[in-house]
Amino acid sequence: MGTDDKFRNKAEEVGGKAKEGFGRVTGDEELRAEGQADQTKSKVKQAGEKIKDAAKGVRDAFRRH
């Protein structure tokens, strides 16, 4: 996946942190939980991106030999 996807995933993580913080300050446990869920979802997507990048690197290494 491209840089755009990576940027969107990171932005989603930052948004989740903000949402969680706002929920914590206001005492809104539902909003806090949503923020945590957004962060988790983003981190899973980021991990998937890293796996794809690693697989591409392995594939490229085999093609060179």
Buried (B, 14 or more C-beta within 10 A) or exposed (E): EEEEBBEBBBEBBEBBBEBBEEBEEEEBEEBBEBBBEBBEBBBEBBEEBEEEEEEEEEEEEEEEE
